[in-house]
Amino acid sequence: MNITLWNPLKEKSIAERIDEFLNEDFLPARLFSEMTPFSNGNWKPSVDIYEDKKHIILKVDAPGISPDRIDIKVDGKVLTISGEREFEKEKDGKDYHIIESHYGKFSRSFRLPDYADLENIKANYKKGVLRIEVKKKKGESAKTIKVSTEK
């Protein structure tokens, strides 16, 4: 599992540029609101996002995916989780009649809030669940807005 911070000074290879172009959503990330997912790939693993007092937590359902086939990148305020679940056909001559599991590449991206500390991100894979913890910057948190009613 790799966590990579984007380096604007690093030159991208032609293969990276082509892959980026072919996987582009054609809608820039800035059009999406905070924490709104957008994805590209063959399938989308389920993701739960919640917060506690110190962290923003993303839980990604990723059973059957080897942790070394998962990449996590941060580009600006956008956190992208990508990887691949490979289909391994059994070698004992069985023919499948139904395959309901998802296989292939996936990519999920989420815009993080301004109070996310991008230098303090941890990832752990346990029992088929990828857990990403993004530490909150001290003294900053989400604002609560009270809804008033008119009489």
Long-range contacts (C-beta under 8 A, 24 or more apart in sequence): 1-67, 1-68, 1-70, 1-71, 1-72, 1-123, 1-125, 2-71, 2-72, 3-72, 3-73, 3-74, 3-121, 3-123, 4-71, 4-72, 4-73, 4-74, 5-73, 5-74, 5-118, 6-73, 6-74, 6-75, 6-76, 23-107, 29-76, 29-78, 29-109, 29-111, 32-111, 33-111, 34-111, 34-112, 34-113, 35-110, 35-111, 35-112, 35-113, 36-110, 36-111, 37-108, 37-109, 37-110, 38-109, 39-106, 39-107, 39-108, 39-109, 40-107, 41-82, 41-104, 41-105, 41-106, 41-107, 41-108, 42-102, 42-103, 42-104, 42-105, 42-106, 43-102, 43-103, 43-104, 43-106, 44-106, 44-108, 45-102, 45-106, 45-108, 47-81, 47-108, 47-110, 49-110, 51-136, 51-142, 53-136, 54-135, 54-136, 55-133, 55-134, 55-135, 55-136, 56-112, 56-113, 56-116, 56-133, 56-134, 56-136, 57-131, 57-132, 57-133, 57-134, 58-110, 58-130, 58-131, 58-132, 58-134, 59-129, 59-130, 59-131, 59-132, 60-108, 60-129, 60-130, 60-131, 60-132, 61-128, 61-129, 62-125, 62-128, 62-129, 62-130, 63-128, 63-129, 64-101, 64-128, 65-128, 65-130, 67-125, 67-130, 70-125, 70-130, 72-121, 72-123, 72-132, 74-118, 74-121, 77-111, 77-112, 77-113, 77-114, 77-116, 77-118, 78-109, 78-110, 78-111, 78-112, 79-109, 79-110, 79-112, 79-121, 79-132, 79-134, 80-107, 80-108, 80-109, 80-110, 81-107, 81-108, 81-109, 81-130, 81-132, 82-106, 82-107, 82-108, 113-142, 114-140, 115-140, 115-141, 115-142
